[in-house]
Amino acid sequence: MSSRVLVLIALVTEALMSCAGSVTAIQGNLQVVARPAEVSAGQTVHFTITVTGPATYSRGVCLHTVQLWAAGPTDRIPINPQTGIQCLSLLRREVPTGTSDSFDVYWRTTGVPPGRYVVHGFLRGYEAGAPDISSNQDNLPAVRVDVNSA
């Protein structure tokens, strides 16, 4: 399948999901869902991040397993900032074929300037049959969230 067809399929899928009040992005065996895709400032966006096996990632004991941030019109806003690190303990988690693990992250948009935000993130230590491509890199598929004036 050509890359143009795949891009078109991804755009149509995003448009259909946006109409349903959520937006979904899939990249390999990683999926990010944002609900709702459009909020008034002060409301909360719920993100569900799912990794489907086979895959491996690092589960944080003292660190966030999933880290998200929003790239907006003028700045980058941490959604679930890592604070007060007391240790750097990580456990490796194997996700077997046919199973999945999910993580929930909530973004309270109080004080967030109105605008269109592209939410990026990473799943710590993610591997899917390849060497670790991401200890702290942007390895999750990005989703778009619109924040309107309250």
Phi, psi and omega in degrees: 000137183287158180295329178296320179294318179296320178296317179298316178299316180298318180293318179295317179299315179298318180296317180295318180293324179297322179297331181275004179092002177221166175227138183235137173231137181234135177220110183061235180257024175248137179226138175235129176239130175247128179227125348281169181276348180219129181224162168271146179309135182103340178276170184250137173255132180257122177253135171242122180250126182236132173245127182253135183287159008278135178195166177223144174210171179259121178270122182283133172272316180244356180241153175294135175288320177244134177236130180237151173211155182248124175267115184250191182300329184232344184203177177251127184246121175291134180268317177227073185298145177278120180230154173059045181293122179255342179204170180238042184280129177230143175243137178280136180237123176265128177255110183292157176305136177086000177237171179209158173239143179232152179228142178248135176228139181243135179243106175277118188269019175300128179081359179278126179296145177302146178158179177263127182241138172256118184267123180246169175181181177217149171259116188302128174066026185293134174220139175226074178075015180220167176301159181303116182262000189207069177296312179227035181259165177284094183245359177268148175295141183276147175234153180257134177230133177258130176249121181258164176300145181291000000 
